Amino acid sequence: MTDDEARKHPQVHFDRHAPEYRDEFEEQTRAFHAGCPIAWSDTYGGHWVAAGNRELLAFARAGQALSNDHDIHGERRGYRGINIPSAPRGRGMRGGFLEMDPPEQREYRTALNPYLSPAAIARWIPFIDEVARACVDERIESGRIDFVDDLANIVPAVFTLAMMGIPLKKWEMYNEPAHAGVYTPPNSPEMARVIETHMAMIRDIGATLQEIRANPRPGLVDALLKMEGDPSESDLVGALALLIGGGFDTTTALTAHALEWLSQHPGERERLSRDRDTLLGPATEEFLRYFAPAPGDGRTVAEDCVIAGKELKEGDRLWLSWAMANRDPAVFPDPDTVDLGRPGNRHASFGLGIHRCIGSNVARTVFKRMLLQVLDRIPDFVCDPEGAVHYETIGVIQGMRHLPATFTPGKRLGPSLAETLVTLQQACDEQGLAEPVTRRKAEAKIR
């Protein structure tokens, strides 16, 4: 055995992209925690897998020893970003500031923080509530709903575009590639069509940059155009695509899984609704911990070092599994059980360290407002297990394509979704809802 083979110990076969991984996740996670919180996998050219919660904290504190850089043009050290293996469509464009290192990465976050802070997102609650109300109204008289297609896909998409300053009527153009690009297997006959919808979205992002550069209007697009530094057009497009991907599919995935679980546990659903004032916050964190929408991120070791007891060499690839760290029994008692009131829930579902998800306040708020709309208006919903369709693989997002449910029909409370989007667009334009919180502190007013 060579010295290099000796340091890559223990070795496991770990393939999070395999279809069976979703069903074997808990078993594999227990095996990691029992014997090897950090191990070497031979898949995808070989890479480390970090599964332990404390080990991930150590990596999060490693600073410049780890890199997120995606050097697509070979101008620096040739690092391959956060995907293992590198995404085929990522070759021509970095995945936004998530595939950048400081100080470049910090400039993007500094520009966006005034739009995404807790106070900034709280201003939007009436807007989010109105979208969710309209979505439920579309289905409430029928007694049937697909929680993915009819609610959880729509609300995050509309809200994300509103924050960006992109016309709300475009939500469907952006919605399909944001989801289908994740759940469609590379060898699927649908992939050609999915790539075309993705490219149409990218072209529209590019056109939007040109439009707002010429005629500024508030939002995340404008914020990036005004940021310090001299970002390339490709990097700006990549950053906006990252915001779309992070704003759409992850929140959809969390909401669908939570609603499915609540349907399976009606007593807990009733308790959550009854005790929402004290339970909604902890329950949200527990759903995030248990269903971790984004399972993890890749890194490249940027210098020889020892972290969490492992000897790492420059160029080594490393997978940080937020999902497995969330099931570490050393940190979370009874980790494979959902405890809606779990105290001290310091999960890793938004990542750790300087690259922690900048949209965490968006995800929490949008999830809570959709969940409350369902609990208030269709409290007796029953999801159809035969109709539920989970993503075939969960290597990128642990999502769902469909979640049909039935419930006791009710009455509409307002105008249709199409009419509502017109009203909300007017509110965005007239009230400057997408201004940063440093300029606009008032809550949205929806007629």
N, C-alpha and C positions, 0 to 999 in steps of 0.2 A: 504494500500500500504506500503510495506517495504521500508526502507531507500535505499536499493539497487535498487529496482524498481523505486523509485523516481528519482534517479540520471540518470537512463537510459531513459532519456526523451529529446526530443520527440522520439516516436517509429514509425518506418516505416517498410513496407515489401519491402525489396530490394534484388533482386536475379539477379545478372548480368549474371549468367550462363543460365537463362531462354531464350528460343529461341525468345520470344517476346521482350526481352530487346533491341535488335538492332533497332527495329522499334519504341520502346517507349523511347529511350534514351533521345531525346531532351525534350520530355514532362516531364519525370522524373527529368531531370537535372534542368529544370525551377522550378519545385516544390521544390527541395532542396534549390536552391538559393533564392527563394521567402520566405521560412519560416524556413528552418532548414539546414544550411550549415554543421552541424554535427548532426547525428541522430543515434539511436540504431535500428538495424535490427534484427529480430528474426530468420533469416535464418542461416543455417550452424552452429548451436550451439550458435548463438548470437554474434554480433560484431558491433563495431562502424563503421560508414561510414562518411568520411570527403570529402565534395564536394566543399567547398568554397576555392577560391584561397588563400586568406589571412590565412585561417585556415591551409591549407597545408604548408604554409611557417612557421607557428608557430610549426607545428609538425616536419618540417625539421630541425628546430633549437633546438629541444628538447634534442639532444645529447643522453646520456646513459639512458634517461627515456624510450626510445623505443628500441626494439631489433629486429633484423632480424634473429636471431639464429634459426637454425633447429636442435634440439637436438634429432637426430634419434635414439640414443642408450640410452637415458635417463641418461646421465652422468652429466648433469648440472641442468637446471631448467625445462626441459621438454617442452621448447617452440617449436612451430610448423612451423617456417619459414614464407615465404612470400605468400604462397598460402592459400586462404580461399574458400572452405575447402582444407585441405592438399591434395596434389596430391597423388593418390595411388602409382604411380611409384616412388615417392620421399621418400618412407619409408626406402630404403636401401642406399640412397646417397643424400647428401646435394646438393642444387642447386648452387654449386660453391660459390664464395665469396659474391654473393648477399644474401646468407643465412648464413653469418658470421658477427660477430661484430668486431670492432677494439679491440686489435691491429692486430688480425689475418687477418681481411679483408684488412687492410692497406698494409700488406706485399704483397698480390697478386697484388693490384693496383700499388704499387711501381715497381714491377717487369715488369708490362705490359705497363706502361705509355710511355717508350721510343719507343714503337712500334705503339702507337695509338694517338700520339699528332697530331695537325694540320700539322706540318712540316713533320712528319713521313708519314702521309697518302698522302700528296701532291706528294711525290716521286712516288707513284703508279699510277698516273693519266694516263700515256700512256698505262699501263697494263690494267686498267679498260676500257679505250676507245677501246682497241683492242678486248676485250671480247664482249663488247656491239656491236661493228661493226660486228663481226662475227655472233652474234645472229640475228641481223637485216638482214645481208646478206642471212642467211638461208631461210628467208621468203620473201625478198623484190621482187623477180621476180613473186611471186604468187599473190601479192596484198592482202594477208590474213595473219593475225598473231594472236596468243593468247598471249597477253601481259604478262600473268602470266607464262604459260608453256614455251614460246619461248624466253622470255627476263628477266622478273623480278625474276624468280626463279633461272636463270642460273648465271647471273653476280654476285650477292652477294655470291652465293655458291662458285664459282670458286675463287673469290677474298679472301674470308675468309680462304679457304684451303691454298691459297698461303701464306697468312700472318702467318698461323699456321705452315707451313713447311710440310704439308701433300700433297702427290701427287695429282695434279689437275685432273687426270683421275678418281679419286674416287668421284668426285662431285655428281654423281647420287646416289651412295650408301648413301651419307650423306643427300642428298636433300630430298628424300621422307620422312624419319622419322622426319626430322626437321619441315616439314609442316604438314604431315598427323597426327603426334602426337598431333597437336594443334586442327585441324579442325574435327577430327573423334570423334563422340559422344561415350561415354563409353559403351553404350549398342549396338553399331553398330556391325553387323556381320563381319565387316572389322577389328575390333579392335585386334583380335588375330594376324592377319597378320601385322598390324601396330606395335604391340608390338615386334614381331619377327624382323622387320626391325630396330626398335629402339635398340634392344639388339645386333643386328649385328653391328650397328654403335658404340655402347659402347664397344663391344669387339675389334673393330678396333682401337678405341682411346687407349684402354689399350695396344694393340700390338704396336701402334705407340710410346707410351711412352717408352716401352722397347727398341724399335729399336733406338730411338734418344738418349736414355740414353747410349746405347752401342756405337753408332756412331753419335755423335752430328752433327746437321745441323741447320742453323739459322731459327728462327721463334718463335711463341708464345709458342709452346710446349717446346722448348729448354729454353725459358725464365723462365717458371714455374719450370722446372727441376733444374734450377740454383738459384732459389729464396732462400732467407734466411728462416730460420725455418726448420721444419721437417714435411712437409705435408704428409698425408697418400696417398696411391695410389688412394683410393676412392675419396678423396678430389681433387686430381689432375684431375681425370677423370671428376668429377663434374664441375670443373672450365672450362675445355675444352668443355664440353657439353653446358655450359652456353654461352661460346663465339660463339659456332655454332648456338645455338638457337637465340641469340641476333643478330648475323650477317646475318642470313638467312631470317627468316619469317617476321621480323619487316620491313626491307627495302623492301621486296617484297610487303607487305601490303601497305606501304606508296606510292610506285610507282604505283601500280594498281589503288588505289583510286584517285590519282592525275590525271592519264591519263583518267580515266572514267569521272572525273569532267571536264577536258579540252575538251573532246569530246562533252560534253553537253553544253559547253560554248565556241564555236569556236572563237568568238570575243576576249575573254580573252586569248585564246590560241595564237591567232595572235599577240596580244599585248605583251604577255610574250616572244614570239620568237623575236619580233622586238626590244623590250627594254630589252633584257636579261642582258646586262651589268649592269644595275641598278636594274632590277626587279627580277632576278633569286634568289638572296639571300633572300629578303623579301618573295617571293612566296614560297620558300622552308620552311621557318619558319611558314608561314600560313598554308600550307598543313600539316605540323607536328602538329600544334595547332588543326586544324579542324578535322583531321582524326586520331589523336593520336593512333599509331599502338598498343602500349601496354597500356591498359586502366588504370592500377593501380597496386599497390603492397600492400601486407599485412604486418602488424607489430604486435608485442606483447608488451604490456605495461610492462615495467620492474621494475617500482616502483610506488607507489601511488603518484599522482601528479595532478595538474590542468594545462591544456593546452587549449588555445583558449576558456577559460571559462567553460570547461567541467571537472568534477571530474572523474578522471580515476583511476582504481585500478590495482595493479600488477596482471598480467595474462589476463587482458582484451585483446580481439583481435580487431584490427583496420584495416579498408580498406582505403587506400589513393587513391582517384580517380583522377588521372592526367587528364583523359578525361573530367570529369565534371568540374574540376578547370579551364580547358581551355575555358569553356563556361560561366565563371562568368561575368555577365554584369557589375559588379562593377570595373572590370579590363579591360575587352575587350568590347568596344562599338559594338552593333549589333553582338553579339557573334555567332549567328547561320548563319551568312553570310560569305562566303569566300571573303576576301579582299586581293588580291595579293600584294598590296603595304602597308599593315597594318604596321604602325610605332610602335616602342617600344614593339615588340611582345615577351614578356617574358613568353612564354608558359611553361608548366610543362611536356611536352611529354617525356623528357629524365629523369624524376624524379627530385627530389630536395634533397639537402644535401649531406652527405658523400657517399651515394649509387647512386648518379647520374650516368647515363649510361656511362661507360667508352668508349663505341664504338660510341659516338655521332658524332665524326669526320668522322668515316667510313660511317655511315648512310647518312649524309649530302652529302658527296662527291660522293658516289656510286649513290645515287638518282639523283643528278644533272647531272652526266655524262650519265646515261641512258636517262634521260629526253631530254638532248641536242641531243643525237643520234636520238631520235624519231622526235623531232622538225625539225631537219636538213634534215632527209632522208625520212620521211613519214608524212609530215606536214598536210596532209588532212585526217588523219585517222578518222574513224567513228566507235565507239564501238557499239557492238550489245547488246542492253539491254536485249533481250530475252535469249542470250547466257551467260550473266554475271552470275556468281555464287559466292555469298558472303558466308562467313563462317556462318554456322547455328547459332552459338553462338559467342559472342565477349567478353566473360569473360576473356580470356587470351590474344588473339590477335584479333584485328579488321582487318581480312584479307579477301582475295578473292582467290577462287580456279581456276576460269577461267575468262578471259576477252577478248573474241574474237573481232577482229576489221578488217575492210577492208580499203583499201587505193589505190591510183594510183600506179601500179607497177613501180619499178625502177631497176637500175643495181647494180650488186654486185660490191664491191670495193676490195675484197681480198679473201684469202683462206677460206675453210670451218671451222666450229667450231672445228671439230676434229683435223684438221691440225693446227689450231691456238693454241689449247691447248698444242700441242707438242712443238711449237715454244716458247710459254710462259713458259713452264716448263724448257726449256733450258735456257731461260733468268733468271729464278729464280735461277737455279743451278749455272750458270756461273757468274752472276753479284751479287749474294748474296742479292737478292732483299729483303729478309725477315730479314736482319740484322736490329738491332735497329738504330734509327736516330743518336744516339751517336757514332756509328761506320761507318754508311754509309749515306751520305747526298745527293748523286747523284740521279737524276731522272732515272727511268727505261728507258732503250733503247730497243725498240722492232724493230727487223729487218722487 
